[in-house]
Amino acid sequence: MPKLVDPVERRDELVEAVLRVVRRDGLEHASVRNVAREAGLSVGSLRHYFESQSQLMVFAFRTVIERIEARLARLEPEPDPRRRAERTLAELLPLDDDRRAENEVWLAFTSRAMVDSSLRVLRDEGYAALEAGCRAMLTDLSAAGLAPSDVEAEAERLHAWLDGLAVHAAMRADVYTAEKLTAAISYHLDALASQGTVAVRRQRPR
């Protein structure tokens, strides 16, 4: 009797194979044939789940986005806005092997999205979600006096700061260690709090 295969489990295995190929060899080498070989399957078996490389890439990219969103959703409630921000930013930066892998794959896919319209849609969704998250975080911090009142400007700056650190961490993982990235989070939040304090003092009647 042939072994029954869970299609969800098999798709997850294929996504992991895609991520390994992308990290090791680059996105240009993540062909159906190479991914099938990485997963220990025939090309015909892989095409049972994904008809084309484009379908496979879109599914893998969406999986990376969903993993990040799920990790953020699992964070325990935290009453302190500064601590909430620290924990959220830590989940968005490559502080461990899993997050480093996600970061490298995210950058590979977003680069490919410049010439692939199907990936571009997901890239834009991901960026919109990150922009909204930065805005919500700055609204939260500003309300507590821990950031300036110009939420839009600071949210844009935070978004750019996150993107910049992600790129640096992917290019120079030996320099941008987890310790250095964690320190950068504290430094940025300290700077926001300092500006927020100045803004509050200026608003107080003399």
N, C-alpha and C positions, 0 to 999 in steps of 0.2 A: 504494500500500500504506500503510495507516494506521501512524502512528508508535507503537511499543510504549512503554508507560509503566511504569516500575518502581514498583510500588505502595508499596514502602518509601520510595523517594525522594519520591513524591508526598505521602505522609503527613507526611514531614519538612517539605516545602514548606508544607503546610497548617498545621502547628504553628507555623512561623515567621510565617505570616500571622496566626495567632491572637495570638501574642506582640506583633507590631507593633500590631495593633488595640487590644489590652489596654493597652499602654503609652501609646499616643497618645490613645485615646478612652475608655478605661475598660472594665471587664469587661462592663458592661451593654450595651455596643454590639457585643460579639463574637457577633453573630447569625450564623446560617448564611449568610444573604444577604451580610452585610458581609464576612465572612471569605472567601467565594467571590470577591467583587469584589476584595478585597485580593490574593488569590492569582491573579487573572486567569482564573478558572474560572466556569462556569455553576453555578447552584445544583444542577442535576441531576448534574453531574460530581462536585461535592463529596459529595453524598449517596451516590454510589457507594462512597465510603470511610467515611463516617460518616452514619448514618441520622438522627441528631438532634444538636441543639446540645449536649445533655448528654454524648453519646458523645465529641464533639469536645473539649469542655472537660476531661473526664476524661483523655483521651489527652494533651492538651497539658500538664495538670498533672503527670501521671505522667512525661512526657518531661523536664520541668524537674527533678523529683526525681532521675531517672536520670542526667541530665547532671551534677548535683552529685556523686552517688555515683561516677560514672565518673571525674570529675576527681580525687576523693580517692584512688581506687584507683590512679591513674597516678603518684602521688607516689613519688619514689625513696626507697628505704630510708634511714633516718637514725638512727644509733646514739644521738645525743644527745637525751634526752627533752625538754629545753627547746626545742631546734630543731624536733623533731617537732611539738610543740604549736604553735609559731609558724606553721609551714607549714600545718598543718591549719586553724587559725583563719583564716589568710589566705584559704584557699579558701572559707570559709564566710561571709566578709564581702565587700561589694561594692567591691572595689578596682580594678576595671576596667569597661569598657563591658559586656562579656558578663555579668559578675557583678552589675552594677547592674540590667541587664535582668531577670535571673533573680530578683533580690531584689524588684523592683517587682511582677513577675508573681506570685511566691510570696505576697506580702502581699495582692494582689488576690484570689487564689484562696482563701487561708485565711479572708479576710473573707467571701467568698461561701459558704464551707463551713458557716457558721453557719445557713444556710437551705437548703442543698443537701446531702442525705444522701450522694449519690454522691461528692461532693468531700470530705465530712467524713471518709470512710473513708481517703482518701489523705492528708488533713491529719493525721489521727491516726497513720498509718504514718510520715509524715515526722517528726512530733514525737517519736515513740517512738525512731526511728533517731537523732535528734539527742540525745535524752536518754542513749541508750546510748553514743553517741560521747563525750559530755561525761564520763560516768562512767568510761569506759575511759581517757580522757586524764588525769583526776584520779587514777585508780589508778596510772597510769604515773608521773606527777609525784610523787605522795606516796611511792611506793616509792623514788624517787631523792632524797627529802628536799627536794623542790622545791615542796611543797604540804602543807597540814595533813593530818592523818590522817583527819579526818571527810570521807571521800570523798563520801558522799551529799549532805551539806549544801553542799559546795563545787561539786559537779556541778550541783545545782539553781541555785546562784548564777551559775555560768558560763552555763547555759542561758538564764537570764533576762537576763544581761549581753549575750549574743549577740542575743537577740530585740530588746532595747532599742536596741542599736546599729543593727541592721538597719532598724528603724522610723525612727530619727533620720536615717539615711543616705538613706532613701527620701524623707522629708519635706524635708530640707535638704541636698541633695547638694553645694551650694555651701559649706556649713560642714563637713560630715563628708566631707572629701576622703580620698583613699587614704592620704595622709601622716598625717592625723589618726587614721584607723582603725588604721594600722600602729603608731602611737605608743601607741594605747589597748591594743593587744595586748601590747606590751612592758610597759606600766605594770601591766596586770592580772597578767601572769606574774611580774613583779618582786614584786608584793604577795603573791602566793601563795608565792613562794620565801622571802620574808622571814618569813611566818607558819610555813612549814615548818621553817625554821632554828630559830625559837624553840621549836617543838614538839619538835624533836630534842634541843635543849639541856635542856629540861625532863625528858626521858625518861632522860637520862644520869645514872648514879649519881654522887653527890657524894663 
